[in-house]
Amino acid sequence: MRAILAVVDGADRDPWCQWIVRHRHGGDDELRRELFLAFLVPQRDRLLDAAHIQEGDLVLDIGTGDGLIGFGALERAGLSGRAIFNDLSADLLGLCRDHAARAGVLDRCRFVLGSADELSEIDEASVDVVTIRSVLIYVKDKAASLRECYRVLRPGGRLALFEPINRFIVADHGRAFCGYDVSPISHLAAKLEALYDRIQDPVNDAIVDFDERDLLRLVTTAGFDEVHLELRADIEPRMDPQAWEGYLASSGSPLVPTLGEAMSQTLSDEEAALVEQHLRPLVEQGIGEHRMASALVRAVKHGEGEDATARPSAGA
Ligand SMILES: C[S@@+](CC[C@H](N)C(=O)[O-])C[C@H]1O[C@@H](n2cnc3c(N)ncnc32)[C@H](O)[C@@H]1O
């Protein structure tokens, strides 16, 4: 079973769906495929390894997007396994449903529309595994989301969550140009940064308001008593070269404009031309510093009713 790679025209879909199918990779299908193979597949596999999915498990994937993690989990849970796909985008859940139907696994899938911090449709102590990848960065009430993870897991159930630690990037690079040297056009870069800062507070927005220690604290406070964290940080002296048009058409999330939109909202034509003159060669030749940090947390809900011999621990 493959995760969804079908190209759909997302223009009439809700903003999260449009972002996942188009703006995340600037509408460039080649880049989408590269992103999938080089970046998303290794992250998915690391997360699913951490989840220790067993034959027959029921897995809840929170903020499933186009089902990257959920379908991978279903595959690992075998023919008797089941998956619940959650997202607050009805259109993304629709894509997952279509994919499940095409893959012949619809009878083992459930789709729950709603926010990660309020999953009352899912019964207490009803699932074996909860997975989350790159979702809490968009959720203000992360504590409530982790309480929901704890509530829906059965005793002995496992949580595997992966989140980028954006503070690591934003603190030094700002959000508009992550990693490219814009000091020669700093006055114009500042105008664009100011636009992004007005939309997403640079300190308190959900996307930057936590680091790996906060995740550990939130997971333990929710009740998990066996918790493991892996922090990974990479700094590389090159970026992947990218087409200028794709770079302009991409954004870090649907909650902020693409760089092209930000430029047209903020800069005069002359100023935009200066930005392009400086930045385009850097983007097209990959001249910039790549920074990325992420936290992988795995945890077990121990408690009454747990069969300690039947299931692997998070440390296995
Ligand atoms: C970066 S995507 C990750 C998608 C998927 N987990 C993956 O690994 O490919 C973030 C996803 O979180 C969803 N999302 C954002 N806020 C959410 C919330 N409060 N509750 C549930 N899902 C949310 C979005 O609709 C989107 O599908």
The ligand as a Gaussian input file, in Angstrom:
#p B3LYP/6-31G(d) Opt

LIG

0 1
 C        2.525000      19.128000       8.144000
 S        1.001000      18.333000       7.925000
 C        1.448000      16.696000       8.454000
 C        0.528000      15.669000       7.876000
 C        0.858000      14.221000       8.256000
 N        0.865000      14.030000       9.697000
 C        2.159000      13.773000       7.661000
 O        3.018000      13.324000       8.398000
 O        2.330000      13.869000       6.424000
 C        0.008000      18.934000       9.261000
 C       -1.383000      18.311000       9.305000
 O       -1.979000      18.655000      10.555000
 C       -3.326000      18.957000      10.334000
 N       -3.748000      19.815000      11.454000
 C       -3.418000      21.105000      11.695000
 N       -3.963000      21.516000      12.847000
 C       -4.630000      20.449000      13.373000
 C       -5.406000      20.238000      14.536000
 N       -5.605000      21.218000      15.427000
 N       -5.962000      19.028000      14.711000
 C       -5.793000      18.021000      13.825000
 N       -5.067000      18.172000      12.693000
 C       -4.501000      19.363000      12.466000
 C       -3.359000      19.626000       8.980000
 O       -4.628000      19.617000       8.382000
 C       -2.328000      18.789000       8.233000
 O       -2.939000      17.696000       7.632000

